[in-house]
Amino acid sequence: MALVMHKDSSNQQMDTSKYVRYTPEQVEALERVYAECPKPSSLRRQQLIRECPILSNIEPKQIKVWFQNRRCREKQRKESSRLQSVNRKLSAMNKLLMEENDRLQKQVSHLVYENGFMRQQLHSTSGTTTDNSCESVVMSGQPQQQQNPNPQHSNRDANNPAGLLAIAEETLAEFLSKATGTAVDWVQMIGMKPGPDSIGIVAVSRNCSGVAARACGLVSLEPMKVAEILKDRLSWYRDCRCLNVLSVIPTGNGGTIELIYMQTYAPTTLAAARDFWTMRYTTSLEDGSLVVCERSLTTSSGGPAGPPPSTFVRAEMLPSGYLIRACEGGGSIIHIVDHIDLDVWSVPEVLRPLYESSKILAQKMTIAALRHIRQIAQETNGEIQYSGGRQPAVLRTFGQKLCRGFNDAVNGFADDGWSAMSSDGLEDVTIVINSSANKLPGSQYKTSMYPSFGGVMCAKASMLLQNVPPALLIRFLREHRSEWADYGVDAYSAASLKASPYAVPCARPGGFPSSQVILPLAHTVEHEEFLEVVRLEGLAFSPEDVALAGRDMYLLQLCNGVDENAVGACAQLVFAPIDESFADDVPLLPSGFRVIPLDPKTDEPTANRTLDLASTLEVGANGARSGGEADLSTYNLRSVLTIAFQFTFENHLQENVAAMARQYVRSIVGSVQRVAMAIAPSQLSSNIGLKPLPGSPEALTLARWICRSYRIHVGAELLQADSQSGEAMLKQLWHHSDAIMCCSVKANASAVFTFANQAGLDMLETTLVGLQDIMLDKILDEAGRKILCSEFPKIMQQGFTNLPSGICVSSMGRPISYEQGVAWKVLNDDDSNHCLAFMFINWSFV
């Protein structure tokens, strides 16, 4: 019999002297209602008593207490389950850290031994010979250094399974020595700290041939499922073009040997793509661990010869793989090792850092694999809920289609049907076309209905950027599309999805800009990648385009790599036009941007970058600089930007579309160069800074004017009294907790923002570059505009006014509430009106 305590409604305390005994039938009836509604109202409880005769002897208050206790038990059960899960993770992580500590101890012992050996060799050499050749001494002192030897096995029979098994067992041993031993000198990546919710422990190689990365972490999936996911490299490795298993050979120990041919995409237009001919060995160890290891088959390693590389450059995969062990209580501990040689000497010298960076390999392969497994695990456990009613697998497919389509465009493989068009005399933009019927899903339908349908055209270019953080550039391109995009080109791309395509055959100068609203769809566990729909709210492009007037256009957009602290991460913004229906099988023709760092990031602090950017934009090349600028002067980063835009075309308009595409990509390159100059930290100490706006003061002077005018008009101090020096005043104004911004005051012109502190930029969801495109009347709602109009004469006469609480909107269309606003005139040194300042107090997104 179930027992529950009766709750006294007078003092809300449990009366321990009274108990109500429920029969099993009564408990079953209550449980049925609880499953439908855990917190029924008073009317619902009374209805329950009437509908269930077996509950007629129970008072409504007692029914209420039962539901309270039932909810409490459910909450305790969930909390207990959560704590047990956290405890299991911590126990597994503790075991992982202890193993890592043992490995590091072995590595230290190994290094100490080598150090002693080298000292002995140096001492004996200096005492017995006059040979001063440092190279001979150092090389003789490194008998066990990481040389990744490749023993000759020419005597192995390529067609003999026993010979392949011997290669597989050697691969297994070498992989395990990297995963858990000291065969490679691993160095932990910055920012990769272990913990129950972290991605894991990630390290990169130092002083070994090729590039290598290692990771170990925990996932709540069983080992067999983890192995299945990892072996499906196409599902998580975005650079993988195809992976063909050409042969599967079972082994006597219950494992399998697979012969695999894999093609990968080139990340830029400046170098050839890579392919691999490998052997993959799947087996179990004596302790029950599951191992999937892989290596290239070469003339030195032995094994059958692979397909010819054709247009690809044959890269080599050194012993790599996955070690997967079951955890107590469920889940798995995973060790991942990726070790490859990308034949760096076959790429242009300026791009070699891209092929020599273990950090880039770690981000693209090693960390990507761990993140994908964690994502699948959380989706499987129901920890992730997506809006819109779409399944997570469908949303992942959208992201994969966008990346794959963009990679196809960047690489333009001939076997996919791509061919180059003749150049217009300049080599900055490459035009390739694809007339194959299967290039764009649904193109067969177009071909039947529109015989003049020509295919798909891609305009692409790559450029080197100096001192431009990839994450910052991609974030700006995402948030400020109007800075680089052309409404006419967007309309042309959108028209290709309509029943009557090609309504706008080419871009026209002077088109009306469109505003964008970003609608989030999904994001990964660590928010390093997000999928979204962008609604472009356009105006009529021209009188003859009335059909497009007021019609919104939609883009499916994927953005990743916008975390500035992610070392070696590629930043990417890829999008494709879609129609309003947005079906699961919607055809996608992706375009976009990819920025890849070429040099290692410095560890210099970047907290003051935005403040220094304010000085650059407001002061210019000869203006004052803030205190944090000296740190940023050491920021040195090169990166390569790849741009690719795809368009459909009709046969008779091929040349027109090609001219439009070239012009468009060149205009985008110019826009990116202007943006890059603004956001490059090195410009703070160079003579190539942005020109100040006509009549704009220096940043320090503007800060002084704002604070002085506030004190004169309002009769109070805007900042603390100890900020009398110019730089201290500017710094305090910049870091003020309330949003402070200035806008121009000109006759017969809309008020445009000219300055905002950090809180102001956060509130408007913009940057200092994009701030000058935002008009005051666009962020205020109708009530706010009416209040400001009525209070404007007061501001001009008294110098300030207090604004009541209200609602405004950011540049991204998000509503913002604020408790109070203050508006005041900013006077210059001649006491003439310079601008209008606003302060929004206690603002927050609604």
C-alpha positions, -999 to +999 in steps of 0.1 A: +000+000+000+013+035-009+016+061+019+016+099+016+016+126+042-013+150+046-004+187+041-020+213+063-031+243+041-031+267+070+006+268+075+019+249+044+037+224+067+035+186+066+013+171+094+032+140+103+004+127+125-019+119+095-013+094+068-035+085+038-032+049+025-038+045-012-047+012-028-028+000-058-058+009-080-059+044-067-021+049-073-025+036-108-053+060-115-033+089-101-002+079-121-022+079-153-033+115-147+003+125-136+016+111-169-008+135-188-005+165-164+020+165-136+005+197-121-033+195-124-054+225-114-079+225-086-107+220-110-089+191-127-084+174-093-121+177-085-129+164-119-106+135-113-124+126-081-158+127-098-146+106-128-128+079-106-151+064-081-121+047-064-109+081-054-142+093-039-129+087-003-099+109-008-101+146+000-090+171-027-063+184-004-049+150-001-049+146-038-030+179-041-004+166-016+000+134-036+008+153-068+032+175-049+051+146-035+051+128-068+067+159-085+092+160-057+101+124-062+105+129-099+127+159-094+149+139-069+151+110-093+163+132-122+188+150-099+201+117-086+204+104-122+222+136-132+246+134-103+253+097-110+261+106-146+284+134-135+301+110-111+307+084-138+321+111-161+344+124-133+356+088-125+363+081-161+380+115-166+401+108-135+412+074-149+420+092-182+441+118-165+460+092-144+468+074-177+479+106-193+500+114-162+517+080-165+524+086-202+539+121-194+561+105-167+574+080-193+580+109-217+599+128-190+620+098-182+627+093-219+638+129-223+660+128-192+677+097-205+683+114-239+696+145-222+721+125-202+731+105-233+737+137-253+757+153-224+779+121-223+784+122-261+793+159-260+818+154-231+834+124-248+836+141-282+852+173-268+878+152-249+888+129-278+885+148-310+888+183-324+858+178-347+835+207-340+807+196-362+775+202-341+755+182-366+774+150-361+772+153-323+735+161-322+725+134-346+746+108-328+729+117-296+694+110-309+693+073-315+656+072-306+644+105-319+611+107-338+622+097-372+591+076-381+612+049-398+597+032-427+613-003-429+615-019-463+592-048-469+597-055-506+598-092-500+561-093-489+536-107-512+511-080-520+484-106-527+491-126-496+467-120-467+494-130-442+516-102-456+488-077-451+482-090-416+519-084-408+516-048-420+484-044-400+500-057-368+529-033-373+505-005-379+486-014-347+518-014-326+530+020-340+495+035-335+494+024-298+528+038-292+515+072-303+481+069-286+493+058-252+531+058-254+560+083-261+566+077-298+556+113-305+564+144-284+529+157-278+523+193-266+488+201-253+469+227-273+461+260-257+426+263-243+419+225-243+414+219-206+401+185-194+368+183-175+335+164-174+319+186-201+351+195-221+358+182-256+387+163-241+425+165-239+440+176-273+477+177-281+497+184-313+531+170-323+564+186-320+595+177-341+581+148-360+577+141-398+544+153-412+517+168-389+501+149-361+474+155-335+461+134-306+429+136-285+413+116-258+379+121-243+346+106-230+314+100-249+281+083-237+280+058-266+291+022-267+324+013-283+309-005-313+287+025-321+317+049-317+338+028-341+309+028-366+306+065-366+344+072-368+348+048-397+321+067-416+345+095-423+323+112-449+297+120-422+321+141-401+352+150-420+342+179-441+372+178-464+365+142-474+353+140-510+349+103-513+359+071-494+358+038-513+364+005-495+378-015-524+385-048-505+375-063-472+397-092-459+387-110-426+416-120-403+420-151-382+418-131-350+383-119-357+393-085-372+391-071-407+415-055-430+401-030-455+418-014-485+406+021-489+410+049-515+401+083-502+400+117-519+400+150-500+392+185-511+418+213-513+409+241-489+418+268-514+420+274-551+458+278-549+468+241-545+459+207-557+437+183-537+451+152-519+442+116-520+452+086-499+457+048-505+454+031-471+449-001-452+425+000-422+427-027-396+399-032-371+405-056-342+401-061-304+429-061-278+432-086-250+416-062-225+385-059-247+394-025-262+384-019-298+411-005-322+407+009-356+441+018-371+451+029-405+482+037-426+491+044-462+504+015-484+535+026-501+565+009-518+584+011-485+555-003-463+545-030-488+511-041-498+492-038-531+494-007-553+465+017-552+447+037-579+468+062-598+466+097-583+455+114-616+449+151-608+454+146-571+487+147-551+492+114-532+495+121-495+507+097-469+489+086-438+513+074-411+500+050-385+469+066-371+436+055-357+412+051-328+415+033-295+380+028-279+375+014-244+343+008-226+336+028-194+321+014-162+284+024-162+283+029-199+300+051-225+335+050-239+369+065-235+384+074-269+420+080-280+423+095-315+456+099-334+458+116-368+493+116-384+497+125-421+523+139-445+507+162-470+537+165-493+542+201-484+569+207-511+542+204-538+524+236-527+533+272-532+557+284-505+533+310-491+507+282-484+531+257-468+522+267-432+487+255-440+501+220-448+527+221-419+503+230-391+494+203-366+469+227-351+450+230-383+450+192-386+437+189-350+408+213-357+398+197-391+401+160-382+408+152-346+386+176-327+360+174-355+357+136-349+353+141-311+327+168-316+307+148-340+306+118-317+295+140-287+268+156-309+254+122-319+256+110-283+236+140-270+211+137-298+207+100-290+201+107-253+176+134-260+197+162-245+194+184-276+160+198-287+157+216-320+129+240-329+111+238-362+101+202-360+131+189-380+151+159-369+188+165-359+200+142-387+181+163-413+198+195-400+232+178-400+225+168-436+219+205-445+252+215-431+270+187-449+253+196-482+264+232-478+300+224-471+302+197-498+287+220-524+311+248-515+340+225-516+329+212-550+328+248-562+362+257-548+379+226-563+360+223-596+370+187-604+369+178-641+353+144-633+323+163-617+318+181-650+336+214-643+355+232-671+372+265-671+360+295-692+384+318-710+397+347-690+390+383-696+427+391-694+429+393-657+438+363-636+423+374-603+389+357-607+385+322-621+353+312-639+343+276-643+310+261-656+293+228-651+267+218-676+261+182-663+225+174-657+232+161-621+251+192-609+220+208-593+192+186-580+161+194-600+181+206-630+167+177-650+133+192-645+146+226-655+162+211-686+129+196-697+109+227-691+136+252-701+157+238-730+179+269-728+190+259-692+228+260-694+240+248-660+259+262-631+287+288-631+312+294-603+333+325-599+361+320-574+392+337-561+417+334-533+436+362-516+461+366-488+453+387-458+477+402-433+469+406-396+431+399-401+417+375-375+396+349-395+369+347-368+365+385-367+363+388-405+337+360-409+317+375-380+316+408-397+306+394-431+278+374-414+264+403-394+268+430-421+258+415-453+249+449-468+285+459-466+295+435-494+264+419-509+244+432-539+207+430-538+204+424-575+227+394-574+207+380-544+175+385-564+190+368-594+201+338-573+166+336-557+149+338-591+166+306-602+144+287-577+112+302-591+090+288-618+103+316-642+140+318-635+165+344-646+142+374-640+173+395-632+200+384-656+228+405-642+237+428-613+229+465-617+247+493-599+228+513-574+203+486-563+184+491-531+200+475-501+182+448-482+180+442-445+185+408-431+169+389-402+188+358-390+166+329-378+186+303-359+179+266-367+205+246-349+240+247-334+265+222-323+272+213-286+300+238-282+284+265-304+314+264-328+290+259-357+255+270-363+229+266-390+204+294-397+179+308-422+185+344-433+156+364-445+165+392-468+138+418-466+142+436-500+126+465-518+117+469-554+150+466-574+138+487-603+104+497-619+106+468-643+111+443-614+078+450-597+073+412-594+102+411-569+090+442-550+085+435-514+093+398-518+115+384-491+143+361-501+157+333-480+192+318-475+202+287-457+234+296-440+262+277-421+287+296-400+316+282-381+350+291-366+339+324-351+357+318-318+388+339-318+404+316-291+402+285-312+438+279-323+442+269-359+405+270-366+392+277-401+364+303-402+337+298-428+305+314-439+285+294-465+250+301-478+226+290-505+192+305-517+161+285-507+124+291-513+098+296-487+088+259-485+123+249-473+118+211-479+141+185-465+154+177-501+157+214-511+184+218-539+213+239-526+238+259-547+262+271-520+285+302-521+305+319-494+338+326-478+365+306-461+394+320-441+423+298-429+452+310-407+486+304-422+507+311-392+504+301-356+484+325-334+503+345-309+494+342-272+492+380-268+461+393-251+434+407-274+410+421-248+417+457-259+413+451-296+378+466-299+389+497-279+419+502-301+396+497-332+375+526-318+406+548-317+415+537-353+381+545-367+376+578-348+412+590-347+427+577-379+464+572-386+477+602-367+454+601-337+459+591-301+463+554-292+451+536-262+472+518-237+464+484-250+478+491-285+514+481-277+502+446-272+484+445-304+513+457-324+529+423-319+498+406-334+511+389-366+488+366-385+486+357-422+456+340-436+442+330-469+407+339-479+388+318-505+357+332-521+334+312-544+299+322-557+277+299-578+250+309-603+227+291-627+226+304-662+208+300-695+228+291-726+222+324-744+231+344-713+263+326-704+286+355-712+264+380-695+263+359-663+301+354-665+307+392-667+283+398-638+300+371-617+335+385-624+324+420-615+306+408-584+335+388-570+359+416-577+336+440-559+334+416-529+372+414-529+374+452-527+348+452-499+367+426-479+399+446-483+383+477-469+369+457-440+402+440-434+420+473-432+395+484-405+397+453-383+434+445-387+450+452-353+484+460-370+468+491-385+469+506-350+506+512-352+510+517-389+505+547-412+478+531-433+449+537-409+414+546-420+408+582-428+387+599-401+352+610-410+350+646-420+348+668-390+351+639-365+372+646-334+399+624-320+386+596-297+401+612-266+386+646-275+352+630-282+353+612-248+361+645-231+333+663-249+307+636-240+316+637-203+319+675-201+285+680-218+269+655-195+282+673-165+271+707-178+235+697-188+226+669-163+246+683-134+262+650-125+294+631-134+291+604-161+323+587-150+342+584-117+361+614-105+395+598-108+393+595-146+407+629-154+434+619-178+424+615-214+432+578-218+417+569-185+385+588-194+383+570-228+388+536-212+361+542-186+337+555-212+344+524-234+339+499-205+309+518-190+282+492-181+254+512-198+251+516-235+264+550-246+263+561-282+265+592-303+246+601-335+249+630-359+225+659-359+222+674-394+194+693-410+173+674-436+192+641-429+185+611-408+205+608-376+232+582-381+253+566-353+289+577-352+302+562-320+293+537-294+310+521-264+314+484-260+280+480-243+264+501-271+279+478-298+267+448-279+233+462-276+231+471-313+248+438-322+272+455-346+308+466-349+323+501-352+326+495-390+289+487-394+278+513-368+278+541-393+252+524-414+226+523-386+201+551-383+186+562-351+150+560-362+156+524-373+163+511-338+135+529-320+100+516-320+070+538-329+065+549-293+102+557-289+102+578-320+072+598-308+087+604-274+120+615-290+102+639-314+082+654-285+113+657-263+137+670-290+129+707-284+136+702-247+170+687-256+179+716-277+168+742-251+178+725-218+206+704-231+192+670-220+161+650-213+152+617-195+135+591-216+111+565-200+115+528-202+109+514-236+117+489-264+142+493-293+156+468-318+192+458-326+207+458-361+199+421-362+162+428-355+162+415-319+140+435-294+158+452-265+142+466-233+158+494-212+147+508-179+156+544-186+173+565-212+191+598-212+197+621-242+220+651-241+237+675-265+274+671-269+292+704-272+326+710-287+353+733-273+335+763-289+302+753-272+287+745-306+265+715-311+286+685-322+263+655-319+236+639-298+245+614-271+222+586-257+226+564-227+204+533-223+204+521-187+199+485-177+192+472-212+187+436-220+175+414-249+138+405-247 
